[in-house]
Amino acid sequence: MEGIEGAGKTTQVRMVSERLRARGIDVVATFEPGGTEIGKRIREILLDKSLQQMSPLTELLLYNAARVQHMVEVISIALDRHTVVITDRFTDSTLAYQCYGRGLQERLIMDIDKIATGGIRPDMTVLLDLPPNIGLGRNKDANKTDRFEVEPLAFHEKVRAGFLELANSEPARFKVINATADTAVVTEEIVAAIEERLQCR
Ligand code: TMP
């Protein structure tokens, strides 16, 4: 599940997981950075808005350090058991934020990603798309301000455009959903998209 700040990813991961479990599908719902104890500690550093001096490369390596641990402790184990994994953010977030947002080279990001994930890619990616002013407004209402949320609107516009470009370049993997719609409507659209993919198998 991917998208910019305030897109509703966390809520949708929870709702969609519940819907799939109700149909008897074994689901592990998780998130990055932070799906492990070590990931949570790394997340604290990454989101600390007093650490404005963090270089983009440090940022990239920390996200990948959290991802390695997430792969080892959660994702690989679940996939080995043939369990469906729904993760709130993964490699596409690194491309959108660290490449399109921060300006790091895509090649560098993907080389490091290969080391971190062993080349594991999502079968399906849902992009919850909405204008950044709406997403950031939602988070402000929820009193959520971290190192990314204090970035100017222009940064978030670049990240959104990045996500949309990624979705355009891989239409078979991505499903883009309008995240300004009601929560329940968004859930229905995601569940329908997943069902469609499962029937294609
Ligand atoms: P969250 O608030 O959606 O949990 O995500 C934490 C922040 O981390 C969010 O601003 C996006 C950012 N992020 C990256 O910049 N690169 C990444 O690879 C990931 C996973 C998240």
Boltz pocket constraint, residues with backbone or C-beta under 6 A from the ligand:
constraints:
  - pocket:
      binder: B
      contacts: [[A, 5], [A, 32], [A, 33], [A, 63], [A, 88], [A, 89], [A, 90], [A, 91], [A, 93], [A, 94], [A, 95], [A, 97], [A, 98], [A, 148], [A, 149]]
      max_distance: 6.0
